[in-house]
Amino acid sequence: MSDAKSEPQGPEAIEHAHDPEVLQLAAKVFDLARHGDTDTVAAYVDAGVPANLTNDSGDSLVMLAAYHGHAATVEALLRRGGDADRANDRGQTPLAGAVFKGEDEVIRVLLAHGADPTAGTPSAVDTARMFQKTELLMLFGAE
């Protein structure tokens, strides 16, 4: 359980979220996820950075790592509580992003952690249909 002293609430939390140092750290962690620096991302999450941290577009660390093909980083984030189905502000999920980019290893990791192929807009199933990826449709049980 978290204690109110360790996590600011109300106006104090909003002020903390707009702290330039906090924003700079968040930008650094997003870049680390985007570039697949698994050990460093994991260390930041282990030190208290939320595994489901999102940027101003709603892209989570998992989404950025998945979209850029970093299966090991995706795995590390999911093992630390990252949400495999967390959609961004456009309704896109990490799994649909991985399908779009053709990142088969990332797809396997997300599915192993319970990602829902029907979640999001377009969903991973919709994306696989759009690109006629029949092997993925079979994998998703959506032939």
SEMIDREN-688666 format. One record per residue (C-alpha): residue number from 1; residue in three letters; chain; x, z, y. Coordinates in steps of 0.25 Angstrom, whole numbers, plus 2048, in hexadecimal, padded with zeros to 3 digits. Each point is the difference from the previous one (the first is absolute). Layout:
<atoms>
(NUM, "ALA", "A", (X, Z, Y)),
...
</atoms>
This chain:
<atoms>
(1, "MET", "A", (800, 800, 800)),
(2, "SER", "A", (805, 7FD, 80E)),
(3, "ASP", "A", (801, 80B, 80A)),
(4, "ALA", "A", (7FA, 7FD, 80E)),
(5, "LYS", "A", (80E, 804, 806)),
(6, "SER", "A", (807, 7F5, 7F9)),
(7, "GLU", "A", (7F7, 7F5, 803)),
(8, "PRO", "A", (7FB, 800, 80F)),
(9, "GLN", "A", (7F1, 7FE, 801)),
(10, "GLY", "A", (7F7, 7FA, 80B)),
(11, "PRO", "A", (806, 7FD, 80E)),
(12, "GLU", "A", (80E, 805, 7FB)),
(13, "ALA", "A", (800, 7F6, 7F4)),
(14, "ILE", "A", (7FD, 7F5, 809)),
(15, "GLU", "A", (80B, 803, 80A)),
(16, "HIS", "A", (809, 802, 7F4)),
(17, "ALA", "A", (7FC, 7F2, 7FB)),
(18, "HIS", "A", (804, 7FA, 80D)),
(19, "ASP", "A", (80E, 806, 801)),
(20, "PRO", "A", (80A, 7F5, 802)),
(21, "GLU", "A", (809, 806, 7F6)),
(22, "VAL", "A", (7F5, 801, 7F5)),
(23, "LEU", "A", (7FC, 7F1, 803)),
(24, "GLN", "A", (80F, 7FC, 7FF)),
(25, "LEU", "A", (801, 807, 7F3)),
(26, "ALA", "A", (7F3, 7FA, 7FB)),
(27, "ALA", "A", (805, 7F2, 804)),
(28, "LYS", "A", (80D, 803, 7F8)),
(29, "VAL", "A", (7F8, 804, 7F4)),
(30, "PHE", "A", (7F7, 7F3, 801)),
(31, "ASP", "A", (80D, 7F8, 801)),
(32, "LEU", "A", (806, 807, 7F4)),
(33, "ALA", "A", (7F4, 7FD, 7F7)),
(34, "ARG", "A", (7FF, 7F1, 805)),
(35, "HIS", "A", (80F, 7FF, 7FC)),
(36, "GLY", "A", (7FF, 807, 7F3)),
(37, "ASP", "A", (809, 80C, 802)),
(38, "THR", "A", (7FA, 808, 7F5)),
(39, "ASP", "A", (809, 80C, 800)),
(40, "THR", "A", (7FF, 802, 80F)),
(41, "VAL", "A", (7F1, 7FE, 801)),
(42, "ALA", "A", (7FE, 80A, 7F4)),
(43, "ALA", "A", (809, 80A, 807)),
(44, "TYR", "A", (7F8, 7FF, 80D)),
(45, "VAL", "A", (7F3, 802, 7F8)),
(46, "ASP", "A", (806, 80B, 7F8)),
(47, "ALA", "A", (804, 807, 80E)),
(48, "GLY", "A", (7F2, 7FF, 805)),
(49, "VAL", "A", (7FD, 7F2, 805)),
(50, "PRO", "A", (7F2, 7FD, 7FB)),
(51, "ALA", "A", (800, 7F6, 7F4)),
(52, "ASN", "A", (7F3, 7F9, 806)),
(53, "LEU", "A", (806, 7FF, 80E)),
(54, "THR", "A", (7FA, 7F3, 807)),
(55, "ASN", "A", (805, 7F8, 80B)),
(56, "ASP", "A", (7F7, 7FB, 80C)),
(57, "SER", "A", (7FA, 7F5, 7F7)),
(58, "GLY", "A", (7FD, 80A, 7F5)),
(59, "ASP", "A", (80B, 7FB, 7F7)),
(60, "SER", "A", (804, 80B, 7F7)),
(61, "LEU", "A", (80F, 802, 7FB)),
(62, "VAL", "A", (7FA, 7FB, 7F3)),
(63, "MET", "A", (7FB, 7F4, 806)),
(64, "LEU", "A", (80D, 7FC, 807)),
(65, "ALA", "A", (808, 803, 7F4)),
(66, "ALA", "A", (7F6, 7F8, 7F7)),
(67, "TYR", "A", (7FF, 7F4, 809)),
(68, "HIS", "A", (80F, 7FF, 801)),
(69, "GLY", "A", (802, 800, 7F1)),
(70, "HIS", "A", (806, 80E, 7FF)),
(71, "ALA", "A", (7FB, 805, 7F2)),
(72, "ALA", "A", (809, 80C, 7FF)),
(73, "THR", "A", (7FC, 805, 80E)),
(74, "VAL", "A", (7F1, 7FE, 7FD)),
(75, "GLU", "A", (803, 808, 7F3)),
(76, "ALA", "A", (807, 80B, 808)),
(77, "LEU", "A", (7F5, 801, 80A)),
(78, "LEU", "A", (7F5, 800, 7F6)),
(79, "ARG", "A", (806, 80B, 7F8)),
(80, "ARG", "A", (801, 808, 80D)),
(81, "GLY", "A", (7F1, 7FF, 803)),
(82, "GLY", "A", (7FF, 7F2, 806)),
(83, "ASP", "A", (7F2, 7F9, 7FF)),
(84, "ALA", "A", (801, 7F3, 7F8)),
(85, "ASP", "A", (7F3, 7FC, 806)),
(86, "ARG", "A", (801, 804, 80E)),
(87, "ALA", "A", (7FB, 7F4, 808)),
(88, "ASN", "A", (806, 7FC, 80E)),
(89, "ASP", "A", (7F7, 7FE, 80C)),
(90, "ARG", "A", (7FD, 7F2, 7FB)),
(91, "GLY", "A", (7FB, 805, 7F3)),
(92, "GLN", "A", (80C, 7FB, 7F8)),
(93, "THR", "A", (806, 808, 7F5)),
(94, "PRO", "A", (80E, 801, 7FB)),
(95, "LEU", "A", (7FC, 7F9, 7F3)),
(96, "ALA", "A", (7FA, 7F4, 807)),
(97, "GLY", "A", (80C, 7FF, 809)),
(98, "ALA", "A", (809, 800, 7F3)),
(99, "VAL", "A", (7F7, 7F5, 7FA)),
(100, "PHE", "A", (801, 7F8, 80D)),
(101, "LYS", "A", (80F, 801, 800)),
(102, "GLY", "A", (802, 7FE, 7F1)),
(103, "GLU", "A", (806, 80D, 7FE)),
(104, "ASP", "A", (7FE, 802, 7F1)),
(105, "GLU", "A", (808, 80C, 7FE)),
(106, "VAL", "A", (7F9, 807, 80B)),
(107, "ILE", "A", (7F2, 7FC, 7FA)),
(108, "ARG", "A", (804, 807, 7F3)),
(109, "VAL", "A", (805, 80D, 807)),
(110, "LEU", "A", (7F3, 800, 808)),
(111, "LEU", "A", (7F7, 7FE, 7F4)),
(112, "ALA", "A", (808, 80A, 7F8)),
(113, "HIS", "A", (7FC, 80A, 80C)),
(114, "GLY", "A", (7F1, 7FD, 7FF)),
(115, "ALA", "A", (7FF, 7F5, 80B)),
(116, "ASP", "A", (7F2, 7FA, 800)),
(117, "PRO", "A", (801, 7F1, 800)),
(118, "THR", "A", (7F2, 7FF, 806)),
(119, "ALA", "A", (803, 809, 80C)),
(120, "GLY", "A", (802, 7FA, 80E)),
(121, "THR", "A", (7FC, 7F3, 807)),
(122, "PRO", "A", (805, 7F7, 7FB)),
(123, "SER", "A", (802, 808, 7F3)),
(124, "ALA", "A", (80C, 7FD, 7F6)),
(125, "VAL", "A", (7F5, 7F9, 7F8)),
(126, "ASP", "A", (7FC, 7F7, 80B)),
(127, "THR", "A", (80E, 7FD, 804)),
(128, "ALA", "A", (804, 7FC, 7F2)),
(129, "ARG", "A", (7F4, 7F7, 7FF)),
(130, "MET", "A", (804, 7FA, 80E)),
(131, "PHE", "A", (80D, 7FC, 7FA)),
(132, "GLN", "A", (7FC, 7FD, 7F2)),
(133, "LYS", "A", (808, 80A, 7FA)),
(134, "THR", "A", (7F9, 801, 7F3)),
(135, "GLU", "A", (80A, 809, 7F9)),
(136, "LEU", "A", (7FD, 80A, 80A)),
(137, "LEU", "A", (7F1, 7FE, 7FF)),
(138, "MET", "A", (802, 803, 7F1)),
(139, "LEU", "A", (808, 80C, 803)),
(140, "PHE", "A", (7F6, 805, 80A)),
(141, "GLY", "A", (7F5, 7FE, 7F5)),
(142, "ALA", "A", (7F9, 7F6, 80A)),
(143, "GLU", "A", (801, 7F3, 7F9)),
</atoms>
